[in-house]
Amino acid sequence: MNLILFDCHKTRENLLPLTFTRPVADIRIGILTIRQKWEKLLGQSSFSLIESYLADKFPASNDSSAALYINGSILPDEQLLDAIRHLGALQSLNIQGQVIAFKTEKHHLNYENFEAIIKSFTPIEYKGTILSINHPWDIFKLNGEALKSDFASLTKGRKSKPLSNTNKIIGPAENIFVEEGGKVEYAILNTNAGPIYIGTDAEIMEGCTIRGPFALCEHATLKMAAKIYGATTLGPHCKTGGEISNSVFFGYSNKAHDGFLGNSVIGEWCNLGADTNNSNLKNNYSNVDVFNYREGKTIDTGMVFCGMVMGDHSKSGINTMFNTGTVVGVSANIFGGGFPAKFIPSFSWGGADGFETYAFDKAIEVAQRMMERRDLKLQQSDIKILKTVLEREEKHRNKKG
């Protein structure tokens, strides 16, 4: 049976700008992406049901046989999986009006029509609880729980690589797992609040102080004397330093120097210049408002701590300051003194003094150069996606003048 992870229209729009360049299921939370969690649990690869401009990079299945569709915003667990396995054809598993999963005898749905079609399916109400990502701040809010679950799943029945005796461990040593090629020297590792995971060929340099739960994914580097508060995830090939608290880097992004980042989500191929800082708490301790693409306006997060959301390929210059609840789109370049606007549309170039449109050819050139430094190449499918984002964000850039 085909495994297809679908984007709910409403959730996808709520998760912009992160979902401008990926399906919801390819969001990283914990150690793995949501897609990787489902594939590991079910033991098979998956396909996507997504908006058409993403389909070249994230293809659908060519097999028209029976399919199991799972909402890409929902994190798996064994109890939920058991309920999904008991679904019959043309039945949907729901929770409080949200569709979790459904089955079809033939794979024939498309992104534009599937939500209307499954309204005719027989609904089965799920009695358990779920973890789901409905807004960007859910990613760091739920990261600790997801990280602990991934740690248990990835390390079950396995033995960690030995940890060097130069390190100081506070808390249960069994809550530290080092994959093959992982390096940790002269670090302070506190596991009392959660586990610490060091991925394949990842490195924690000397003098780092880390409180779990924390994940340093494969080939990532934590630079000297970094201070990390959980729950934090640094995705594959990230290079990070300074002070980081309860934040998630998807992968291939850098914060290589001093500066504070808290309660934030950073996409792929981003770079935060030296001494970039963000505020994650308002001076009056009130709830943080954040721009929401679906509503077209700021909405109340219901959270006192909320920092920044940054889409793929965006950059900040040295000494950049981001205000509480800032949303940065895709391929934005921010620099200069003062606080820039709290909503920075994709392909914006500038800072506190104002923005202009970032020339597309220049943005693509920078993206290509950054990827080549990691021996990767910007594909035509990537360029097509970025072009679509440029066009869709024109209305927001015009509002900013």
N, C-alpha and C positions, 0 to 999 in steps of 0.2 A: 504494500500500500504506500502510495506517495505521501510524504510528509511535507506539508506546505504551511509556512508561517505567514500569516496575513497581517496587513496593516489595517486597523480600524481607522476610518476616515477622521473621526473626531480626535482620536488620540494622536494620530500622526501630525495633525495641525497644531495640537497643543504642545508637541515636542519639538517643533521648529525653534531654532535653526538647525538643531542636531539631525533632524530627519530630512533636511534638504538634500543630503548626500548619501543617505543610507536607509534601509528599512529599519523599522522600530526594533526588530529582532537582533540587529547588529549593534545595538547599544551595549556597551560594556558596563556591568555592575557586579561588584564582587571581584572575582578573579577572571571569570569568563564572560563572553557576550551571552545574551539570552539565547541566541541560536546555538552556540556551543553547549549550553546547558541542556537544551532539549535533545540535541544530537547525541550527546554523551549518555543521557538517560535512556533514550530509545534505541541507541546503537545503529543509527542510520543517518545518512545525509539528508538535507532538507532543501526545499525550493522556496521561492517567495511569491506572494501575491501583493503587488505594489503598484504605485503609480507608474504609468508607461515610460516616462523619461528615465527612470532608474533601471528599466528592465534589461538593457544591454549589459550592465555591470552585474546585476543580480537576477539571473534568468529564471524563468518559470520552467516547470517540467514539460517535456514534450510527450510524456506518457499520459494518455487519456483514461487510464484505468482508475480504480477506486482510490480515493484520497482522504487523508485525515488532515483537517485544517485546524491550526492552533493559533490563537491570538498572540502575535509577536511581542506584546507588551507584558505578558504574564510569565512570571518565573515558575519553573516546575518544582514539584515535590511528589513523593511517592503516592500520597493519598489522592492528589489531583490526577496523577497519571492513571490510577486505578479507575477513577470515575470516567475518564476519557475513554479508556479501553472498553468500558461497558456500553458506550454509545452505539446505537444502531444507525443504519443509513437513514438520512433525512431527519436525524435528531440533532439538536444543539444543546450543549451544556452552558448554562447561564448562571450568573450571580448578580443579583440586583440590577437586572436589565443589561448587563454587559455580557456579550458572547465570549465564552472561553474557548470553545472548540465545537466542531461539527464534522460529520462524515458525509461523503457523497459516493455514489456508485460509479460516477464518471467525473474525471477532472475536466470541467468545462466552464468554470467561472472566470470572470475577469474583475479587475479592481473596481470598475465603474458600476457593475451591477450586483456584486455578490451580497452586499448588505440588504438590498431589497429582496433578493431571492431567499435568503435564509430566514426571513420573517415568516415564511410559510412552513418552516420546519417545526417539528414537535419540540417544544422547549422542555428541558430537564433542569430543574433548579439544583445547583450545587450547594450542599449544606456545610461545606468546610470553609476555611479562610484561604485567601490568596495574597500573594505579593504581586503588585502590578505597578508599572511605570506609566503614569498618566500625565505628568508634568516634568519638566527638567529637574526641578528641585527634589523630586522623588528619588532621583539617582543617588545623590549623596545622602539623602535622608534614610534610605533603605540599604545603603552600601554595607554597613556593618553586618546586618543580618545575612545579606547575600554572600558576603565574604566568608563568614563562618561556615555557611552551608557548602560553598565551593571548596573551602579548605578540607572539610570532612570528606567530601566526595573525591577530591583529587589525591588525597593522601591515604585513603583507606587501604589497609593491607600492605602499605609500602613503607620503606625505611628511608629516612632523610639522610642526605650526605652529611658527614660529621661537621660540626661547627668548630671553627678554630678557637683555641683556648685564650686567644687575645681578647675575645668578646666578653662583655658582662651581661649575664642573663638575669632578669628580674621576673619571677613568676615561673609557671610550669614550662620546663624545657621542651616537653613534648608538643607544645603549641608553636614550635618553630620547625619549618620544613624547608630544606635547601635542595633544589633540584640539581642535576648533574651540571657541572660547570659554574654553579653559583659561587660567588666570592663575598665573604664578609670578614672584615678585620677591624679590631679596635672600635667596635660599636657597642652601644648600650641598647639592649632589646628588652622591652617590658611587655610581657604577654598576659598580665593579669586581667586586662579588659578584652583580650581577644588574640587570635593567632597571628603569626607573622610568616608570610610565604615569600620565598625568594626563588624566582623562576630560573629556567635553563639559561646559563651564561649571563645571568644578571649580576650586578656588582653593587655592594654597599661599601663605599669608601670609608676611610678612617675618620673617627670622630663623630659619626652620625648617632643621633639619639632618636629612638623610635618607640612609640607606644602603639600596640595593636588595637583593633585589627588592622592589618596592613598587608598589601600585596605589591611586590615588585615583579612585574611580569617578565617574560623571556627577553633577554638582550637589553634590558633597561639598566640605567645607571643612576644611583643616588650619590650625589657629589659630597665632598668632604664637609663635615660639620653640619650637615642638614638636620633640621628639627622637624619631626613628623608626628602629628597627632592623628589617631584613628578617628573615624574609619576612612582610610585613604587607599586608593588604588592608583598605581602608576603603570600604565599599560605598556605593551611591547615596544621596545626600542626608544622609550622616553629617556630624556636626560634631565634630571631635576635637582634642585638644591634650594637653600634658604629654608623658610618656614612654611609648612603646608599643613592644613588642618581639614579633615573631613571633606576631601575633594577627590574627584575621579578624572584621570587623564585617559582618554580612549586608547591612544597609541601614537608613536612617531612624533610626539610633541615635546617641546623643550621649555623648561624654566631653570636654566642652568646656573643662575646666580642668586644672590641674596634678594630678599623681598618676601612679602607675605601673601599667601593665597589661602582663603578659607571658604568652606561651604560652596564649592564651585564645581563646574563641569567643563572640561576642556576637550574639544574634539581632536581630530587627527591633523598632523602637519601644522600645528600652531607653534609660535615662538614668542615667549614673554621675555622682553629685554631686561637687562640688569636693573635691579631695584624696582621692577614693576610690583605694585601693591594693589590690593583690593580691600574695600571695606566689606565686612560681612555682618555688621551690627550698626543700626542707626543710633545717633546720639540720644534720641528720646526713647529708645528701647521699644518702639512700636513695631507692628508687623511690616514686613517688607513688601512693597508692590513691585511687580515685574511685568514687562511688556509681554503680551500674549498675542501670537499671530492670528489665531482663530477669531479672537474677539476684536483684534485691531486696536487694542488699548491696554493700559496697565490693569492688572488684577491683583487682588490681595492673595499672597501665598499662604497666609495663616501662620507664617513662621517669623520668628524674631531674628534668627540667623540665616541669612541668604546672601551669597556673594555674587558670583558672576557665571554666566553661561556663554561659552565661546564656540562658534561653529568652526568647521574645518578650514585650514589654510589661512587663518587670521593671525596677525602679528601685532606686537606692541613694541614701541621703542623704549630706550632706557628711561627710567624714572617716571613711567606712565602710572597714573593713578585712576583706578576704577571705583566708582561709587557703589554703594550697596544696591544689589539687585540689578546690575548691568547685564544687558543682553547684547552680544556681539554676533553679527551674522557670519556668513562665509566669505573668505577672502577679503577681509577688511584690514586696513593698515592704519594703526593708531599711534600718534606720536605727539610730542610737545608738552608744555606745562599745563597745569590746571586739570580739572575734572572734565572729561568729554561727556557727551550726552549719555543718559542711561540706556538708550536704545540706539544702537549703531547698525544700520542696515548692511546687508551684504554688499561687497565691492564699494565700500566707503573708504576714502583716503583723507586723513586729517586728524583733528583733535578738538580741544576745547574751543578753538577759534572758528570751528566750522569744518564741514566736509565737502568734498567733491567726489565725483565718480572715479573709482580706481579703473584706469584703462585696462580693458580685458586682456590685451596682448601682453602688457607688463605683468599683470597678475599671473597669467599662465607661465610666463618666463620664470618668475620667482618660484612658483610651485614646481616646475620642472627641475630647477636648480636644487631645491631642497630635497626632492626625492632622489635625484642622482647622487647626492651625498650618502644616501643609504642603499645605493646600488639598485634603485627601483626607477621605473619610468612612468611618467604620466601618460595614461592610455587615452585613446580617442573617446572611449566611453566616459572617462573622467571629464574630459574637456566638454563633451556634450552636456553632461550634468551641470557643470559650472556655468555654461552658457545659459542654460535654462534658469538657473538661480539668478544670474545677472538680470535677465529679462523680468522675472517675477518680482524682484525686489525694486524695480524702477519706481513704482508708486510710493514706496517708503522713502527712497532716497530723495524723491521730489518734495516730499513733505518736510524733509530736513533742510531743504533749500540748497 
